[in-house]
Every structure is written in structure tokens, then in C-alpha cells.
Amino acid sequence: MNRFTYTIASVLTVLLTSCASSYNVRGTSSISALDGSKLYLKTIKNNEFRNIDSCEVVHGEFHFAGLLDSVCMASLFMDDESIMPIVLEEGDIVIRIENGVQNVSGTPLNDSLYVFMDKHNQLSNRMSELSHRQSQMLLDGIDEDQINRELSLEANQIATEEDQLVTKFICDNFDNVLGPGVFMMITSQYRYPVLTPQIEDIMSKATDRFKNDTYVREYYQTAQENEARMNGTKDMEEPTVPQAAQPDSLAVQPVAPLTNLPKP
């Protein structure tokens, strides 16, 4: 009887282990200051970041490995500072950290996330370049009104491209962790939940799975309540924030418009 019980327990252990996914993260860094540093993988649990794994950088290399209940968004931290987002999914995940370059690759969702982030960074760089051009044109003695007319058109075009890029990416990933994850990133810029035309557009197209994500559901519900307060259809009080955490460390900031450039 004892042998039979032991056999059943062993079989169950094997079955449960085989059902669990695993992640394997190998990273390299050419930044010497990282050597000897402790890195952490953190995910949001109970509305705050919690450590799920840690390791030390040795001679520019580091390694994480473990079991997963499900695919999830996480963030790589050094002490209390977030370095970059990462999707923990089954497969061999590769992290590269260099001056000016931070990349995660090797698995489908990470590849997709960092193609998106690279395109977003390109738009941010284009917007920053307009600021440099604005300063140079002023030094060249070009009329300020002419500068504003010319560069504001380009700034608005870049902002439109950024809006389209983010919206399409979220919509294309409604039913995996990237959709809610990037939605969380872009909404973390706001002091409290608000409804923007972009957010309304995304929610009008959203699948049930996306709408029922804990963060998305609480953010949208709270934003609607805040909107009602501001419109006077609910008793005015201080706008509230959703219960789910808004991790600034994962934030993908929108492409900021140039200052002193009026809309055409």
C-alpha cells in the first residue's frame, strides 16, 4: 500500500512538473560598472513588484532560470532601478546590455516587444532631432514663425505615427501579455486614469480577454468614473487611481511634442 501511494505521488509529481513551463535567461553586458552587481527579475503581484529571481553579473555575464505558471511580463532591475522590460516565456531568452543598446530576443513575444520598442525609440529620436534643428535654425537667423510652421508639421506627423504604432501593437496583441503590458506602459504616464481618444479607440476594438485583464479593467473603469466626475455627472471629488499598480519602471513614454511649437 505504501509502495502504491509512493508510486502515485511520483507520477503526479512528474505530470505536474511536465505541465509547468520554464524560462531560461542568459545576458551579457559590455558595461564594466555592472560587474559584481546584483540583478533581479520582478513581476507585479498583489499590486506591487515582487522579486522572483536574482543573480550576479560576473565578467559581463548573468543567468536566470526557473519554472513558470504562465507567460508574464516582468522587469529587469538593478537594486531598485528598472533597466528594461522582459517577457518571461518558455525558451532561451537572450539579454544584451550595452551603452545605448538594451535588447531582449530569442523568444517570440520578446522579439515582437523589442521590434516595437525599437520603432518607438526611432520616433523619439526623430522628435529630439527636431529640437536640435529648431535651435540651429534660430542660430541661422531664420524667422521664428517660419521655423514653428515647418517643424510643427513634422512634430504632428511624428506624434501621429507614434499613436498609430502603439495602437496597432496593442490591438495586434490583445490576447497575449503584450497588449495589456504595453497598455500599462503607456497609461503609467498619467497622474490618474484618464480617457484619451487613443484609449477609447483601443477599448472600442478590444477583445473580451483584453477587457478582462485586471489592470485594463480597473484602469478603464476608474477612468470612466473620473470622466463622469469632470463632466459633472458624478459628485465631484479627487480623481481616483485603480487598485492595480502602475509600474513607472515599465513605462514606454509617448513621443513628447516640442515646446514652443504651436499647432498649425
N, C-alpha and C positions, 0 to 999 in steps of 0.2 A: 504493500500500500504506500509506504513511504517512497519507494523507488518510483512508483507510478506518479505520485504527486510531484516528485522532483523532475520527472521527465516532462510532464505537462508544463510546469513552470519554466523549464528550459526552452521548450518550444515557443511558449508565449513571449519569452524574452527575445528570442531570435526574430519572431514575427514583428514585435514592436520596434526592434532596432532596425529591421529591414525597411519598415514603413517610414522611418524618420529620414529627412533629408539632411545633408551635411554641407557645410561651406568650408572652403579652403582658400585662404587669402595669403598671397605672397607679395611683399612690397619691397621696392628698392628706393633709395634716396641718395642723391648726389650732394645733399646739403649737409656738410660736416657737423653743423651745430645740432643736428638731430641725433647724432651718435650718442648712445647712452640714455636717450630719452625714453620715457615710458609712454606707449601709445595705448589708447582704449577704443574699443568698439562699443558704441552706445545706441540703444533704441529707446523709444518712448514707451514707458509702461506706467500706468496709473498717473498719466498726465505729466510725467517728468522723465528726463533722461536717466536711464539706468545702465550701468556697466554690464556687458555680457561677456567680454573677453578683454584681455590685455597682453601686451608683450613689450619687449625692449628692442630698440634699434641697435644692432650690432654690426659694425663695419658696413653701414649703409643698407642693411637688410633687416626685414622683420616678417613675422609669420603669425597668422591666426588660423585656428581650425576648431570646428565644433559641430554640434547637431542643431538642426532647425525644426521647429514645429511647423513653420510655414515661411514662405518668402516674405521678407520685410525690408523696409527702408531703415537704414542706420546712418550713423555719422562717425567718422574717424576723429578722435580727439587726441591732443597732446596736453596733458594736465586738464585744465578747464577750458581750453581753447579748441574750438572746432576747426578741423583742417579741410574736410571735404565730405560730401555725402557718398554713400555706397549702398548698393542693393545686396543684401545677403541672400544668395540663392545657391542652388546646387551647382557645383562645377569649380574650376580653378580660376579664381579671381586674381587679377594682377593689378597692383597699385604702383604708379610711378610718381614720385615727388621730386621735382627739380625746380630751380629758380624760374619762376614764370610759368611752370607747367605742372598741373596736377591732373592725373588721369586714372580712371579705373576701366579695365577692359577684361575680356576673356569669357564673359557670360552674356547671354542675350540682353537682359534688362540693363546691365551696366553699360554695355556697348551703346544701347539706344539712349540712355540717360546722358552719356558724355558726348555723343554726337550733338544732342540738343544743347547741352551746356556750352559746347564749343561754338555753335552758331550764335547762341545768346551773347557770349563774350565778344564775338566779332562785331555784333551790333553795338555793344557797349563801347568797343574801341572806336568804331566809326563815329559815335556820338562825341567821344572825348576828342577825336581829331577835329571836329567842328569847332570846339572851344579854342584849340590851337590856331586854327585858320582864322577865327574871329579876331584873336589878338594880333596875328600877323597882318591881317587886312587893315586893322586900325593903325598899326605902325607904318603901313604903306600909304597912309593918308586917304584911304577910300572912305567915301561918305558913309556915315554910320547907318543912315536909313537904308542905303543900298545893301550894306552888309546884313542888316537884320532881315530884309526881304529875301535875300538869296539864301542865307543859312537857315532861316526859319522854315523854309520849304523843305530843305533837306532834313532838318530835325524832325519835322512832322512825318516825313516819309519813313525815317528810321523807326520812329515810335509806332507807326502803323505796322511795319514789318515785325517789330517785336511782339505786338499784340497778336498778330496772326500766327507767329511762330509758337507762342505759349499756348494759345487757344487750341491750335491744331494738335500740338503734342499731348495736351491733357485729354482732348476728345479721342485721339487715337489710342490712348491708354486708360480709358475709363475702367476697364475690367481687370487691370493688374495694379500693383502697388505704385507704379509711376504716376498714374493720373492723380490719385489723392495726394501723393507725396509732393508733386510739383505744385498742385493747388495749395498745399500747406506752405510751400516755399514762397509763392507769390503773395499770399494773403498775410504773411507774417510782417510785411512792410507797414500794415495799418495799425494804428494805436488801438482801435477796437473794430469789430467786424462791420463792414460797410458793403453795400451793394453797388457795384460799378457796372457799366454796360458790358464789360468783358465777363464779369462773374455771372450776370443774368444770361448772357449768351451761352456760356458753358452749361449752366444749370438747365436751360431750356432744351439742350441736346442730350443731357446726361442719362445714362442707363440707371436702372434701379440699384445695381451693385455700387455704382459710384455715389449715388444719393444716400445710400445707407451706410457708407463709410462713417465711422464715429466722428472724426474731425469734420468732414464735409457737412454732415447732417447738423452738427451743433453750430458750426460756423454760419451756415445758411439760415438756420432758424433764428439765431441771435441777430444776424444782420437784418433779417426781415423785421424783427421786433424793434431794433434800433431805428430802422427806416420809418416804422409806424410812429415812433415817438417824435422823430424830427418832423414828420408830416402833420403831427397834431392829432393823429387818430388813436394814440395811446397817451396815458398820463405821462407828462414829461418827467424824466429823471435821468440820472447819469447813464450814458450808454454802457451796456454790459459786454463782457467778453465771454466766449464759450468756455466750457469746462475743460475741453481738450487743450493741451499745451500748444503754444505757438513757438516752435523752436527757431529763434533767430539764427542759430548756428547753421541751419539748413537753408537759409534764405537765398533765393535767386532774386536779386533786386531788379526792378524794372529799369529799362534804359532811361536814365534821368534826362529830362528836357534841358536844353541850355538855358542859362539865365540871361535875362535882358534881351531875349529874342521874342518879340510879340508874334502871335499867330497871324498868318496872312489874312 
